[in-house]
Amino acid sequence: MELLIFYPLAGICIVLALGVVINNSPVNSAMSLIGMMLGLAGIFILQQAHFIAILQIIIYAGAIMVLFMFVIMLLNLKGKGEDDSWISRDKDLLLTVLSSLLAVGVLYKIIIIINAGDFNSPALPPDSFGTVREVGTILFTKFILPFEMASILLLVAMIGAVVLAKSKVD
């Protein structure tokens, strides 16, 4: 039963992640990213990690995406007089062919993995998986350095966005 929910959610996440990369508009890309994060929260719920799913929605789809939208609006990434038409070049054609071959190879490998897998007996996570206590313990003991580095990186990005936006206003 879980697979009937997982596969559509995973497909939606993949399509929305591709939308992040393919969209020309930064606002549309950000909206696709929000949808992808909500789909990822649904996958966390399927894995019985309710706390991580709620954190995914509140922190990433909520707070960080609001910050991204402010940065996009402040920087006004859509330049004046910019043409929306796509001009074909040889390099673009080569990149399109190569990325299509890569996508076909990845899909082939995924199909092989799905056909070889035994999905009738999934491993059950431990009872403490995804609880507030477990996440806090692991986050502030085992992963304290990556956690602090991520917070510093976000702080630097926010300061950089404000500096760039302020220099445009002056």
SVG drawing of the C-alpha trace seen along z (x, -y; Angstrom):
<svg xmlns="http://www.w3.org/2000/svg" viewBox="-2 -56 34 66">
<polyline fill="none" stroke="black" stroke-width="0.4" points="0.0,0.0 2.8,-2.4 4.3,-2.0 1.0,-3.2 1.5,-6.5 5.3,-6.6 5.7,-6.3 3.3,-9.2 4.9,-11.3 8.4,-10.5 7.3,-11.2 5.8,-14.6 9.0,-15.4 11.1,-14.5 8.9,-16.6 9.0,-19.6 12.8,-19.3 13.2,-19.3 10.9,-22.4 13.3,-24.1 16.1,-23.6 14.2,-24.1 12.1,-27.2 13.4,-30.5 11.7,-32.5 13.3,-32.5 9.9,-32.9 8.5,-29.9 11.6,-27.9 11.1,-28.9 7.5,-27.8 8.5,-24.5 11.0,-24.1 8.3,-24.7 6.1,-22.0 9.1,-19.6 9.8,-20.2 6.1,-19.6 6.3,-16.3 9.4,-15.4 7.6,-16.0 5.0,-13.6 7.7,-11.0 9.0,-11.6 5.4,-11.0 5.4,-7.7 8.6,-6.7 7.0,-7.5 9.3,-10.5 6.5,-13.0 8.8,-15.4 11.2,-15.7 8.2,-16.1 6.9,-19.0 10.4,-20.5 10.6,-20.2 7.4,-22.1 8.0,-24.8 11.7,-25.5 12.4,-24.8 9.1,-25.2 8.2,-28.1 11.0,-30.2 13.8,-29.5 11.7,-29.8 10.3,-33.1 13.9,-34.3 14.6,-33.1 11.5,-34.9 12.6,-38.1 16.1,-37.8 14.6,-37.2 12.3,-40.2 15.0,-42.4 17.5,-41.5 14.9,-41.8 16.6,-39.0 14.5,-39.7 16.5,-42.3 14.9,-45.1 14.7,-44.4 15.6,-40.8 14.3,-38.6 12.4,-35.4 13.0,-33.6 15.5,-30.7 18.2,-30.8 19.5,-27.4 23.3,-27.0 25.4,-24.0 26.6,-23.8 22.9,-23.8 22.1,-20.9 25.1,-18.9 24.2,-19.5 20.6,-18.5 21.7,-15.2 24.1,-14.4 21.6,-15.1 19.0,-13.1 21.4,-10.1 22.2,-10.6 18.4,-10.6 17.8,-7.5 20.7,-5.7 19.5,-6.8 15.9,-5.6 17.3,-2.3 19.3,-1.8 16.2,-2.7 14.1,-0.1 16.8,2.6 16.9,1.7 13.1,1.8 12.8,5.1 15.6,6.7 14.3,5.4 12.2,7.3 9.5,4.8 7.4,7.3 9.5,7.1 10.6,3.6 12.9,3.0 11.1,1.4 12.8,-1.7 13.4,-1.7 10.7,-3.1 12.8,-6.2 13.3,-7.1 12.2,-10.6 11.3,-11.6 12.3,-15.0 14.7,-13.5 16.4,-11.4 16.8,-14.2 18.0,-16.6 20.5,-14.2 22.0,-13.3 21.9,-16.9 23.7,-18.4 26.2,-15.6 27.1,-13.8 26.3,-16.6 27.1,-19.8 29.7,-21.0 27.6,-20.6 24.7,-22.2 26.7,-25.2 28.3,-25.5 24.9,-25.5 23.7,-28.3 26.8,-30.4 26.3,-29.8 22.7,-31.0 23.7,-34.0 26.4,-35.0 23.9,-34.5 21.4,-36.7 23.9,-39.4 25.2,-39.2 21.6,-39.5 21.0,-42.6 24.4,-44.2 23.6,-43.5 20.1,-44.9 21.3,-48.0 23.9,-48.7 21.1,-48.6 18.9,-51.0 21.7,-53.6"/>
</svg>
